[in-house]
Amino acid sequence: MVDDAVLKSAQNGDEHAFARLVAPYRRELRAHCYRMAGSLHDADDLMQDSLLRAWKGLPRFEGRSDLRTWLYKVTTRACLDSLELRSARVLPKQLGPAVGPNDTMGAPRTDPIWLEPCPAELYQDTTLSPEAQLGQRQSVALALLVALQRLPAKQRVVLILRDVVDWEAAECAQLLDLSVAACNSALQRARETLEAETAPSVDHRNRDLDDKTAALLLRYVAAWERADTSQLVALLHEDATLAMPPISEWLQGSAAIGASIAAMVFQPAGPGAFRLVACEANGQPAFAAYQRDPSTGDLRAAALHLLEVRDDRIAGILAFLDPSLFGAFGLPETLVS
């Protein structure tokens, strides 16, 4: 329930009252921006734009819809305006076929094309039912986000608002200036596209790791911290994949992954060059990888590894070579040796 006195104060220009008013909705609105944009950095920019629009528009809020719905409308419009100016976010697999371990890797692409991971705090809400919490984790699964980015903007909006935020078709139609029939048609096309483009990959049913998965992750940490290529390869499915944005090339096959990591990472760095810290991203087990600076001995942020686990082995490693992501995960830039 919205406190009428707080609402009135906010409408009269009280910034503290406005902050209190929107505080209960910040997390879910930020998650909404992330699903729309596929980028944490863009999501935070969109949140700022949305809150500014809400601040300016609040005096005209007449309470015909509840505040949460009104804030979603403001935020969605900000996202739509932004999407007209931005390209869809992708992962390396969307750019071309896998390369071989002896192929030359291209220069990192630093333009803002990459889908970005999100921390658990964005989608975790312990006040929800277990089923609703499952739905929130699934709504930020990387395979889904990749497919969402391929949808036209209005289809993306309709699918997210109907299937994630749980809006009625009439609400979506009003927001998008469509008929209810057109809104339902857009939703059907979006669902068909997602069904065709997303394959089952990550099992989100239980966030608590079973003993086998926990042991697998411990062996993954040990392989990296010991620079042990053979141990790493033994943990992988034969058809496992490795992608490392902002590098566009990606690898497939445990042997190719092992040969590439050995040549590019383990042999030059040596044992003890990495330390891995467990975290979670997009509903998947993840690790923050810190690499030792040979000149100072400091362990500095290097990459975020998201692991796809299937049948007690690793089916995919997605290593984001972007230390600027660490802050969003509450991770320090440097570890004490």
VMD Tcl script that draws the C-alpha trace (Angstrom):
set ca {
  {0.00 0.00 0.00}
  {1.20 3.49 -0.86}
  {1.27 5.94 2.05}
  {-0.89 8.84 0.85}
  {1.06 11.37 2.93}
  {4.38 10.19 1.46}
  {2.90 10.28 -2.04}
  {1.60 13.81 -1.53}
  {4.97 14.98 -0.20}
  {6.76 13.43 -3.17}
  {4.35 15.07 -5.59}
  {5.10 18.39 -3.90}
  {8.83 17.98 -4.56}
  {10.13 16.18 -1.45}
  {13.08 14.10 -2.72}
  {13.28 12.01 0.47}
  {9.60 11.14 0.17}
  {10.13 10.15 -3.48}
  {13.03 7.90 -2.50}
  {10.82 6.19 0.12}
  {8.03 5.83 -2.41}
  {10.08 4.03 -5.07}
  {12.41 2.06 -2.76}
  {10.20 -1.09 -2.63}
  {10.25 -1.33 -6.43}
  {13.86 -0.51 -7.26}
  {15.15 -4.08 -7.45}
  {12.40 -5.39 -9.72}
  {12.51 -2.31 -11.96}
  {16.27 -2.69 -12.34}
  {15.73 -6.35 -13.24}
  {13.13 -5.24 -15.80}
  {15.65 -2.86 -17.36}
  {18.24 -5.65 -17.42}
  {15.92 -8.08 -19.20}
  {15.08 -5.43 -21.76}
  {18.66 -4.27 -22.36}
  {20.75 -7.40 -21.69}
  {23.37 -5.26 -19.94}
  {23.89 -4.26 -16.32}
  {25.56 -1.02 -17.35}
  {22.65 -0.13 -19.64}
  {20.15 -1.23 -16.99}
  {21.62 1.18 -14.46}
  {21.53 4.01 -17.00}
  {17.92 3.15 -17.82}
  {17.02 3.08 -14.13}
  {18.37 6.60 -13.69}
  {16.44 7.81 -16.73}
  {13.28 6.07 -15.52}
  {13.50 7.52 -12.02}
  {14.05 10.99 -13.44}
  {10.97 10.58 -15.64}
  {8.98 9.29 -12.68}
  {10.11 12.24 -10.53}
  {9.05 14.73 -13.20}
  {5.79 12.91 -13.95}
  {4.69 12.11 -10.40}
  {2.65 15.32 -9.91}
  {0.41 14.06 -12.75}
  {-0.04 10.61 -11.17}
  {-3.74 10.40 -10.28}
  {-3.84 6.90 -8.84}
  {-5.93 5.39 -11.65}
  {-3.50 2.47 -11.60}
  {-1.41 1.35 -8.65}
  {2.03 2.94 -8.23}
  {3.90 -0.23 -9.19}
  {2.05 -0.47 -12.51}
  {2.65 3.23 -13.20}
  {6.37 2.88 -12.47}
  {6.59 -0.11 -14.83}
  {4.93 1.97 -17.55}
  {7.41 4.82 -17.07}
  {10.36 2.41 -17.02}
  {9.18 0.45 -20.06}
  {8.78 3.64 -22.09}
  {12.32 4.65 -21.16}
  {13.55 1.22 -22.28}
  {11.68 1.42 -25.58}
  {13.09 4.86 -26.33}
  {16.59 3.58 -25.60}
  {16.25 0.38 -27.65}
  {15.59 2.40 -30.78}
  {19.16 3.72 -30.50}
  {20.99 0.55 -29.44}
  {21.98 -2.68 -31.13}
  {20.96 -6.02 -29.65}
  {23.42 -7.53 -27.18}
  {25.02 -10.85 -28.15}
  {27.44 -13.54 -26.99}
  {30.32 -14.86 -29.12}
  {28.32 -17.90 -30.31}
  {25.93 -15.55 -32.15}
  {28.77 -14.08 -34.23}
  {30.08 -17.15 -36.02}
  {31.18 -20.79 -35.77}
  {33.72 -22.12 -33.28}
  {37.41 -21.72 -34.08}
  {40.25 -24.20 -33.60}
  {42.76 -24.10 -30.73}
  {45.55 -23.06 -33.10}
  {43.56 -20.28 -34.74}
  {44.53 -16.72 -33.94}
  {42.16 -14.90 -31.61}
  {41.12 -11.47 -32.82}
  {41.46 -8.26 -30.87}
  {38.81 -7.80 -28.16}
  {35.70 -5.95 -29.31}
  {35.26 -3.07 -26.92}
  {32.12 -1.61 -28.51}
  {28.99 -2.26 -26.41}
  {27.71 -5.39 -28.14}
  {28.10 -7.98 -25.38}
  {25.39 -9.42 -23.21}
  {26.43 -8.99 -19.56}
  {25.88 -11.24 -16.53}
  {23.85 -10.17 -13.52}
  {24.32 -10.87 -9.80}
  {21.91 -12.95 -7.74}
  {20.67 -9.88 -5.85}
  {18.94 -8.74 -9.03}
  {16.56 -11.72 -9.15}
  {16.55 -13.12 -5.61}
  {13.50 -12.21 -3.57}
  {13.02 -14.42 -0.53}
  {9.56 -12.95 0.10}
  {8.26 -14.79 -2.98}
  {7.04 -18.37 -3.08}
  {9.54 -21.04 -4.20}
  {7.74 -21.26 -7.55}
  {7.92 -17.50 -8.05}
  {11.61 -17.48 -7.08}
  {12.22 -20.18 -9.70}
  {10.44 -18.01 -12.27}
  {12.63 -15.03 -11.42}
  {15.84 -17.08 -11.89}
  {14.59 -18.48 -15.18}
  {13.71 -14.98 -16.38}
  {17.42 -13.99 -16.37}
  {18.81 -17.24 -17.81}
  {21.42 -16.35 -20.44}
  {19.82 -18.49 -23.15}
  {16.55 -16.63 -22.64}
  {18.25 -13.23 -22.63}
  {20.02 -13.99 -25.90}
  {16.71 -14.94 -27.49}
  {14.97 -11.87 -26.04}
  {17.58 -9.64 -27.63}
  {16.65 -11.06 -31.04}
  {12.99 -10.09 -30.67}
  {11.62 -6.81 -32.03}
  {11.32 -4.31 -29.19}
  {7.53 -4.45 -28.83}
  {7.48 -8.26 -28.85}
  {10.18 -8.20 -26.17}
  {8.11 -5.80 -24.07}
  {4.91 -7.81 -24.41}
  {6.59 -11.10 -23.53}
  {8.37 -9.70 -20.47}
  {5.32 -7.82 -19.17}
  {2.94 -10.74 -19.75}
  {5.12 -13.70 -18.77}
  {7.43 -12.18 -16.15}
  {5.62 -9.17 -14.66}
  {2.22 -10.87 -15.07}
  {0.33 -8.03 -16.73}
  {-3.00 -8.45 -18.48}
  {-3.16 -8.09 -22.27}
  {-5.25 -4.93 -21.95}
  {-2.54 -3.24 -19.85}
  {0.14 -4.06 -22.41}
  {-2.07 -2.93 -25.27}
  {-2.71 0.43 -23.62}
  {0.99 1.00 -22.93}
  {2.04 0.12 -26.48}
  {-0.89 1.76 -28.29}
  {-2.00 -1.57 -29.72}
  {-5.28 -3.43 -29.82}
  {-5.64 -6.35 -27.43}
  {-5.69 -8.68 -30.44}
  {-2.42 -7.21 -31.76}
  {-0.88 -7.52 -28.30}
  {-1.86 -11.19 -28.07}
  {-0.53 -11.81 -31.56}
  {2.82 -10.21 -30.62}
  {2.99 -12.40 -27.52}
  {2.30 -15.55 -29.54}
  {5.02 -14.70 -32.08}
  {7.48 -13.93 -29.29}
  {6.77 -17.22 -27.52}
  {7.17 -19.16 -30.79}
  {10.51 -17.48 -31.46}
  {11.77 -18.25 -27.97}
  {10.64 -21.87 -28.17}
  {12.51 -22.27 -31.46}
  {15.70 -20.51 -30.35}
  {16.19 -21.60 -26.74}
  {17.27 -25.11 -25.90}
  {17.16 -26.57 -22.39}
  {20.55 -25.93 -20.82}
  {20.71 -24.82 -17.21}
  {18.60 -26.48 -14.55}
  {17.40 -23.80 -12.13}
  {15.16 -26.02 -10.04}
  {17.41 -26.19 -7.00}
  {19.86 -23.45 -6.11}
  {21.38 -25.61 -3.37}
  {24.22 -27.55 -4.97}
  {24.13 -31.32 -4.60}
  {27.26 -33.09 -3.42}
  {28.38 -34.11 -6.92}
  {28.05 -30.60 -8.31}
  {29.77 -29.07 -5.29}
  {32.67 -31.51 -5.71}
  {32.84 -30.74 -9.43}
  {33.11 -27.01 -8.72}
  {35.86 -27.59 -6.16}
  {37.83 -29.53 -8.77}
  {37.32 -26.69 -11.23}
  {38.80 -24.24 -8.72}
  {41.73 -26.57 -8.06}
  {42.45 -26.97 -11.78}
  {42.66 -23.21 -12.27}
  {44.64 -22.50 -9.13}
  {47.13 -25.27 -9.95}
  {47.17 -24.46 -13.71}
  {46.36 -28.13 -14.30}
  {45.17 -28.56 -17.89}
  {44.54 -32.31 -17.70}
  {42.39 -31.90 -14.59}
  {40.38 -29.14 -16.24}
  {39.80 -31.19 -19.39}
  {38.65 -34.15 -17.29}
  {35.82 -32.02 -15.89}
  {34.44 -31.07 -19.32}
  {31.92 -32.73 -21.59}
  {33.47 -33.73 -24.89}
  {31.41 -31.09 -26.69}
  {31.88 -28.38 -24.04}
  {32.20 -24.76 -25.15}
  {34.36 -21.85 -24.04}
  {33.61 -18.20 -24.82}
  {35.47 -15.17 -23.48}
  {33.81 -11.86 -24.33}
  {35.03 -9.31 -25.39}
  {36.94 -11.81 -27.58}
  {34.62 -12.70 -30.46}
  {36.04 -16.18 -31.14}
  {34.88 -19.20 -29.17}
  {35.91 -22.83 -28.84}
  {34.09 -26.15 -28.80}
  {35.39 -29.50 -27.58}
  {37.23 -30.39 -24.41}
  {40.53 -31.02 -26.22}
  {40.38 -27.67 -28.03}
  {39.53 -25.84 -24.80}
  {42.36 -27.54 -22.92}
  {44.93 -26.79 -25.62}
  {43.87 -23.16 -25.86}
  {43.81 -22.47 -22.10}
  {47.13 -24.24 -21.65}
  {48.81 -22.14 -24.34}
  {47.16 -18.79 -23.61}
  {46.75 -18.92 -19.83}
  {48.21 -21.75 -17.76}
  {51.69 -22.04 -19.32}
  {52.44 -18.30 -19.30}
  {50.96 -17.73 -15.83}
  {51.97 -20.93 -14.02}
  {50.55 -22.52 -10.85}
  {49.35 -20.14 -8.16}
  {48.65 -17.30 -10.60}
  {44.86 -17.51 -10.11}
  {42.50 -17.52 -7.19}
  {38.80 -18.22 -7.71}
  {36.00 -16.91 -5.47}
  {32.56 -18.54 -5.69}
  {29.51 -16.45 -6.56}
  {26.33 -16.81 -8.63}
  {25.22 -15.17 -11.87}
  {22.02 -15.56 -13.89}
  {21.02 -18.57 -11.79}
  {24.26 -20.41 -12.60}
  {27.29 -21.27 -10.47}
  {30.00 -18.72 -11.14}
  {33.49 -17.74 -10.02}
  {35.32 -14.47 -9.83}
  {38.83 -15.15 -11.12}
  {41.68 -13.05 -9.73}
  {45.11 -13.11 -11.39}
  {48.38 -12.37 -9.64}
  {50.25 -9.30 -10.84}
  {53.82 -10.60 -11.35}
  {55.34 -7.22 -10.51}
  {53.47 -6.58 -7.24}
  {52.13 -9.98 -6.22}
  {48.62 -8.53 -5.87}
  {45.64 -10.61 -6.97}
  {43.63 -8.42 -9.31}
  {40.17 -8.88 -10.82}
  {40.46 -10.68 -14.15}
  {37.26 -12.45 -15.24}
  {33.86 -13.78 -14.21}
  {33.37 -17.46 -15.09}
  {29.78 -18.67 -15.52}
  {29.55 -22.47 -15.67}
  {26.89 -24.56 -17.33}
  {26.72 -27.90 -15.51}
  {25.02 -30.88 -17.11}
  {25.06 -34.50 -15.97}
  {27.80 -33.92 -13.38}
  {30.22 -32.34 -15.86}
  {30.81 -28.88 -17.25}
  {29.08 -28.24 -20.57}
  {30.05 -24.59 -20.98}
  {32.39 -21.93 -19.64}
  {31.48 -18.31 -20.31}
  {34.33 -16.15 -19.03}
  {33.64 -12.43 -19.10}
  {37.06 -10.76 -19.30}
  {35.70 -7.52 -17.84}
  {36.89 -6.53 -14.35}
  {34.43 -3.61 -14.35}
  {31.66 -6.17 -13.68}
  {33.09 -7.11 -10.28}
  {31.64 -4.10 -8.48}
  {28.08 -5.06 -9.46}
  {28.66 -8.45 -7.82}
  {29.96 -6.88 -4.61}
  {33.43 -8.20 -5.36}
  {36.64 -6.29 -4.58}
  {39.05 -5.30 -7.35}
  {42.00 -6.75 -5.40}
  {42.36 -9.69 -3.00}
  {44.79 -9.85 -0.11}
  {47.46 -12.40 -0.99}
}
mol new
graphics top color blue
foreach p $ca { graphics top sphere $p radius 0.5 }
foreach p [lrange $ca 0 end-1] q [lrange $ca 1 end] { graphics top cylinder $p $q radius 0.2 }
display resetview
